[in-house]
Amino acid sequence: MCLLLGVTVLLAIGGCGRAVPVVDAASRPTEVHGKISGTVKGPEAGVSMAGRTVEIVNVVTGERRTAITSDRGGFSVQVPAGEYRLDVALREGEMLVKRPDVVVLDQRESDSHVEFVMAAARVLRPRGPAYRVDNGLGAPSA
């Protein structure tokens, strides 16, 4: 009986000791980062597309990042693995001729290069006499 009482007292005293932090030695997956780089090109060779804003949007989370093109139209952004949609801000009179599809970066493919090609937007105007909305005769009868 004394032995049982002694063991109980030792366990009680040992349980009141200072807590020791638990160290989790399990390996955690590290977040894979990749790079999306690319160029924004103009309609003619040698046209600088400097200072253009490129927006990188994670398709799943909606997280947005932006990059500004260099003096030669290049950009580069570090991003975590995922699926990304890219857009470039157009100025008045511009349109995109070529844009990248959704970019997928995973553990196997950590870098991607994309290309935007821009051109001047063409405005089509009707030829011939201008159509008159009201010629003063009223609506035509059927």
C-alpha positions in Angstrom: 0.0 0.0 0.0 2.9 2.4 0.8 4.4 1.5 -2.6 1.1 2.4 -4.4 0.9 5.7 -2.4 4.5 6.5 -3.3 4.0 5.9 -7.0 0.9 8.1 -7.0 2.7 10.9 -5.2 5.6 10.7 -7.7 3.2 10.8 -10.7 1.4 13.8 -9.2 4.6 15.7 -8.6 6.0 14.9 -12.0 2.8 16.0 -13.7 3.1 19.5 -12.1 6.4 20.1 -13.7 7.1 22.8 -16.3 5.6 22.1 -19.7 8.0 21.1 -22.5 7.1 22.3 -26.0 6.3 19.6 -28.4 8.5 19.6 -31.5 6.8 18.5 -34.7 9.5 16.7 -36.6 7.2 15.7 -39.5 8.3 17.2 -42.8 5.9 19.8 -44.2 5.6 20.4 -47.9 7.4 23.6 -48.8 5.5 26.1 -50.8 6.8 25.9 -54.4 7.4 29.3 -56.0 7.8 29.8 -59.7 8.3 32.7 -62.0 6.0 34.0 -64.7 8.0 36.2 -67.1 7.1 37.5 -70.5 7.1 40.3 -73.0 4.6 42.8 -74.4 5.3 43.4 -78.0 4.0 46.1 -80.3 2.7 45.9 -83.9 6.0 46.6 -85.5 9.4 45.3 -84.5 11.4 47.7 -82.3 8.3 49.4 -80.8 8.9 49.9 -77.1 6.1 48.7 -74.8 7.6 50.2 -71.7 5.6 51.1 -68.6 2.7 48.8 -69.4 0.8 47.2 -66.4 0.5 43.4 -66.5 -2.0 41.9 -64.0 -1.5 38.3 -62.8 -4.6 36.8 -61.2 -4.7 33.4 -59.4 -7.7 31.7 -60.9 -8.4 29.7 -57.7 -7.9 32.2 -55.0 -8.4 35.5 -56.9 -5.1 36.9 -55.5 -3.8 39.7 -57.8 -0.3 40.8 -58.5 0.9 43.5 -60.9 4.1 44.0 -62.8 5.3 47.0 -64.9 7.1 46.3 -68.2 10.7 47.3 -68.6 12.0 49.6 -71.3 12.1 46.6 -73.7 8.6 45.4 -72.7 9.7 42.6 -70.4 8.3 41.6 -67.0 8.9 39.0 -64.4 6.9 38.0 -61.2 7.6 35.4 -58.5 4.4 33.5 -57.7 3.4 30.4 -55.7 2.4 27.3 -57.7 -1.1 27.6 -59.1 -3.1 28.6 -62.2 -2.9 32.2 -63.4 -4.7 34.4 -65.9 -2.7 37.4 -67.3 -4.0 40.6 -68.6 -2.3 43.8 -69.9 -3.8 47.2 -69.6 -4.6 48.6 -73.1 -4.4 52.3 -74.1 -6.9 54.0 -76.3 -6.7 52.7 -79.9 -5.0 49.4 -79.0 -6.1 45.8 -79.1 -4.5 42.5 -78.4 -3.6 40.2 -81.3 -2.1 37.5 -79.1 -2.6 36.8 -75.4 -1.5 33.8 -73.3 -3.8 31.1 -72.1 -4.1 30.2 -68.4 -0.6 29.6 -67.1 -0.2 26.5 -64.8 2.8 26.4 -62.5 3.2 23.2 -60.5 6.1 21.4 -58.8 7.3 20.0 -62.1 7.1 23.3 -64.0 8.2 26.3 -61.9 8.8 28.9 -64.7 6.8 30.0 -67.6 7.3 32.6 -70.4 4.3 34.3 -72.0 3.9 36.8 -74.8 1.3 39.6 -75.5 1.2 41.1 -79.0 -0.6 44.4 -79.4 -1.8 46.2 -82.5 -3.6 49.4 -83.4 -7.4 49.0 -83.2 -9.0 49.5 -86.6 -12.1 51.6 -86.8 -14.4 50.8 -89.7 -16.5 53.6 -91.0 -19.3 53.1 -93.6 -18.5 54.4 -97.0 -20.9 56.2 -99.3 -23.6 58.7 -98.4 -24.5 59.0 -94.7 -27.8 57.4 -93.8 -30.4 59.8 -92.7 -32.5 58.8 -89.8 -35.4 61.2 -90.7 -36.0 62.4 -94.2 -39.2 64.3 -93.2 -41.6 61.8 -95.0 -42.4 59.8 -91.9 -42.2 56.1 -91.3 -42.3 53.8 -94.3 -45.4 51.8 -94.7 -45.3 48.0 -95.0 
